[in-house]
Amino acid sequence: MLLSIISEINTTSWILSFLAAFVIGLSKAGIKGIAVINVVFMAIAFEAKQSTGIVLPLLVVADVFAVIYYNRHTQWKYVAKFLPWMIIGIVLGSWFGMDLPEQAFKICMATIIFLTIGFIVWWDQKKVKNVPTHWAFASGVGTLAGFTTMVGNLAGPISNIYFLAMRLPKNQFIGTAAWLFMIINVFKLPFHFFVWHTITKESLLLDAKLIPGIILGFVLGIKLVKMINEAFFRKMILVLTALGAIIILFK
C-alpha cells in the first residue's frame, strides 16, 4: 500500500511534503506550537496512518540538528521524570492504533488536533497559569503525550504544557525537549518498522529527498526565534491547523 502511494505521488503531494519537512525544521529550531501543521500536511498528501511512518524519520533527522545546537541547555532531570510515562503511552498507542481503519484513524487524528487547539486557546487565555507539578500531573500528561506521538506524531503541544509547568527558560525548554523527543522518536522506529509496517525502503528514499526542507526550516527557525511576533503567529497557526484537520476528515 505504501509503495503504491509513494510511486504515484503527484506535484501537490510533493509540495505538501516539502512544506511539512520545512515546518519540522522550524519547529525543532525552537518555534513551538507549529508542529501540528506538518502532521496535517503529510496526512493530506498521503493516507493518515501511512503518513506517520513518513514523518517519523524526518523528525529524527531534525531532532539530531536540535540536539547538536541546543545540547548545552538540556535539563536531564526533567527528561528522566517525563520519559517513562511517554514510553507507556507509546506502547498503548501502538496497540490501539495498529488495527484502526483508515477513516477511524483520520477521525482520531482530527479529534486530537481539535482537542489540542482547544487546550492551547484555553491555556493562552488563562490569567493564572499555575500548572500542578505533582507526579500525577507528569504521569498523566506524559502518557497522553506518548499515546498521541505514536498515533499521530502529535505530542509536541501536549508535552509543552509539562515544560511550562517546570518554568524552564526558553533555551532550556528547547534543549530539554530536543533530547526528550530524539529519544522518543528513535524508540518509536521499531514499532513503525515491525508492527505497523509504515516505514519501508521506499518511504526512507522519499524522506531523504525531503531533508533539504528540514535544513532550510531549521536555519530559518534559528533566525526567527528572536524576531517573530508570537501572538499573531500563534493565532495564524491555530486557524490553519483547524482548517487542515477539517480537510483531513473529508479528504
N, C-alpha and C positions, 0 to 999 in steps of 0.2 A: 504493500500500500504506500509506504513512504517513498520507495524508489520511483513509483509511477508519478507521485505528486511532484517530486523534485525534477524528474525528467521533463515534465510538462509545464514547468514554471514559466509564467508569462512576464511581460515587462512590468506590469503593475505590481506583481508579487516581488520582483527583484527590487523595485523602488522601495516598497514597504519593508523588505528585509534589510536593505541598506540603512534605511531610516531607523529601524529597530536597533541595529548594531551601533549606529551613531548615538542613539539615546542611551544605550547601555554604557557607552564610553562617558557620556555626560554625567550619568548617574553615579558611576563609580569614581568619577573625579571629585564628587562631593556635592553635586546639585541634587539634593534629596527631594523625594516626592514625585519624581517623573518616571520612575522605573516601570510603573504600571503601563505606560504608553508602549514600551517595547513589547510587552505581552499582548496588548491589543493589536498592534501592527502585525505581529507574527501569526496571531490567531486568525486575522483576516486573510493574510497571504496563504496560509496553509490550514489544514484541519486543526481544531483547537488542541486536541491531545497530542498530535504529532508535532505541533509547534513547540511544545515544552522540551522535546528532545533536541530540536534545532537550536533553541535558545540557550540551553544549559552549557554547552562547550564555549559559547560566546561569553557567557557570564564568567566562566573560569578564567578565560584569557584576560578579561577586563579586571577580574579580581587580582591577578598577578601584577598588573600595572599599578593598581591601587595600593597593594601591599608594599611594593617597592617604593612608591612615592610617600606613603603615609606611615610606614612601619614604625618610625621613631615615636609616634604618638599613641601607639596601641596600649590599652589598659587591659592586661590579661586577666585580672580578677573578674571583670565583667563578662569576658568571653567564657570563663570557667563556670560562672553561675548560669548562664543562658544556654550554652551549647547542649548539655544533656537533654534538656526539655525539647529543644528543636529536633534532636535526633529521634526522640519518641514520636514527635509529630510527623516526621518524615516516614517512619515505619507505618504509622496509622494511615497516612495519606497514600502510601504505596499500595496498601491493601484495599483501601476504599476506592481509589481511582482506577485500579487495574482493569476492571471489567465494566466500567461505566460506558454506556453507549455514547456515540459522538454528540448527539443532541443533549443528553443529560450532562455531559462534560461541559458543553457550551453554557448551559444554564448555570452550572456550578461556578464556572469561571466568572460569568457576568454577575452572578449574585455576590461573589466575593469582592469583585470590583466595586459594585454599588455600595456594599456594606463598608468597604474601606473608605470610599469617598465620603459617605455619611459620617463616619467616625472622624475623618480629618476635618470636615466642616464643623462638626460639633466641638472638636478639640480647639480649633482656631478661634472659636467664638467664646470659649470659656474665659471668664475673668480671673479665676483662681485655678491654677493648674498643678495642684498638689497630688501627684500620682503616688499611690501606695508603693512602698518598697519592700513589703513583706515577701517572704519566699513564695507564698501562694500566688502573688502577682507575677513573679518571674516564671513560675511553672505554667500558669495559665496562658500568659502571652507567648511564652516560648513554645509550648505545644501547638498553639494555634498558628504561630509563625512557621513551624516545621511542617504542619499539615498543608498550609497554603503554598509554601515553597515547593512542595512535592506535586501538588495538584495543578498549580498554575504559575510557578516561579513568582509568587506574589507576597513574599514575606517582608519585603522592604518596609512598606508603610506600617506594618504591624510591629516589627522589631524596633522601628524608630521610637515608638511610644516607650519602650523599655529604656532606651538610652536617654530619652528626655527625662525620665524619672530619676536617672542617675546623675542628672545635672552636669553632663560632660561638656566641656568646652568644644567648640566646633572641630578643631583638628583631632582631638582625642575621640570625639564622636565618629568621625570619618575613619580614622585609623583603626579603631576597635571594630567597627562594622566591617572594614575591609578584610581583616583576618577571620572574623566570625564567618563571613559568607564564603570566603575561599575554602575554609574547612568544610562547611556545609555543602557547598556545590560539588566539591570533589567527592564527598560522601554519597551524594545522590547519583553519581555517574553509574555505578553498578546496577542500580535499580532501573535506570533507563536503558542500559545495555542488555541486561539479562532477564528482567521482569516485564517491563513494558515494551521492550524492543523498539524504542523510539529514537535511538541513536544507532546509525549504521555508517558504513564507509561512505555512502553517497551523501548522507547528511553532514558528515565531517568535511567532505570536499566542499559542500556549499558553505559551511562555516568558515573554511579557510579563505574563501573569496570575499567574505564579509569583514575580515579582520581590519582592513583599512578604514572601514566605517567606525570601528571601535577606537582606533588610534586617533582619527580625526576628532571624534567626540570627546575623548579623554583630554587631548591637548587643549581644545577649545574650552572644555569644562573647567580646567585648572585656571584659565584666564578669567572665566565668568564668575567664579565663586565669590570674588570680592566686588564685582561690578553689578550683579544682577539686582533688579527690583523685585524683591522676594514676594511682596504682596500681590502685585499684578501677575507675576509668573505663576504663582500657585493657583490663582483663580482661573487663568487660562488653561492650565494643565488639567484641573478638575473638570472643566467643561468639555475639553477634547476627549478626556478619558471616558466620561459618561457617554458621549456620543459613540465612541468606539465600542463600548460594552453593548450598546443597543444594536450596532451593526453586527457584532458577533452573534447576538441572539437570532437575528433574522437573515444571516448570510446563508 
